[in-house]
């Protein structure tokens, strides 16, 4: 679990993303970053690092990463159901504990968190999906010319922008000479 948490929070997750964000000249962009971009990037890096060979295909680590991803998906379901349907606390706990394999303590705190905020829990899944889909699009467009490192630099360079603007900014950046 510490490996996945470190990927998410530090390298290449939040720490790297914030390091790039600090380079952006716009104070507003640095301070008011998109939560969907920020959390999405961190969740995206969890899978990406393992896909690139981190820990040589350790199956226990992959299972842990998938459990973290299940948490992101479940967070989005919980957020929607608690705010858009009549999901009860007991139903929320059942979703988190029995269906998503979270501990009771974690689940109870998650229910409180969901009650105190709306849409924040969804940012992990929605943002990861946006980052992953954009990479797939760019890979298809560039074919053999696609370079993962250069792509990631293009994603990080504009700072934590709303993900709807990211495709255009990434494509512009990739058109620039190195």
Secondary structure, 3 states (H helix, E strand, C coil): CHHHHHHHHCCCCHHHHHHHHCCCCCHHHHHCCCHHHHHHHHHHHHHHHHHCCHHHHCHHHHHHHHHHHHHHHHHHHHHHHHHHCCCCHHHHHHHHHHHCCCCHHHHHHHHHHHHHCCCHHHHHHHHHHHHHHHHHHHHHHHHHHCCHHHHHHHHHHCCCCCHHHHHHHHHHHHHCCC
